[in-house]
Amino acid sequence: MIKLFKVKEKQREIAQNANGKPPGKKQSAGELRLQKDISELNLPKTCCISFPNGKDDLMNFEVTIQPDEGYYLGGTFLFSFQVSPVYPHEPPKVKCKTKVYHPNIDLEGNVCLNILREDWKPVLNINTIIYGLFHLFTQPNHEDPLNHDAAAVLRDNPKTFESNVRRAMAGGYVGQTYFTRCM
């Protein structure tokens, strides 16, 4: 009886691997969902996605955003995404790798975007997050800041804020903080 089960199990394994390749790593539900999200991406022309660890590591990727309007026009901003195996039940971890003078992004690259925190729902996807990040550059929000200094300047003196953004993007100091060129 035991041999019969082993034979059936071996036949099933051979049928699954009919292409002659050894059995591959089983994908998590998060990987399958992420694969679907990536295949359905509809990015604006100002955004692109890359896989620095190769296409085999879909769970870690980067998105480049180059705003075509607003205070950040002409800048290039790189974000890293780390996606958990339990995605979409928890949001990806997103960090801005470009140091930026922005009310909603702190100097360590943490991003204040509601859908990455309390407003995350499993029906949201990577495309939604990228559009949310893009929106932060076209409409920075001084009401929910991570960089309180930048938020105060944006709220109280938009012209000075614009000047500070330009100086930071060109590579220079804003107050005591140095920003590398990102234009």
Buried (B, 14 or more C-beta within 10 A) or exposed (E): EEEEEEEEEEEEEEEEEEEEEEEEEEEBEBBEBBEEBBEEBEBEEBBBBEBEEEEEEBBBBBBBBBBBEBBBBEBBBBBBBEBBEEBBEEBBBBBBEBBBBBBBBBBEBBBBBEBBEEEBEEEBBBBBBBBBBBBBBBEBBBEEBBBEBBBBBBEEEEEEBBBBBBBBBEEBEBEEEEBEEBE
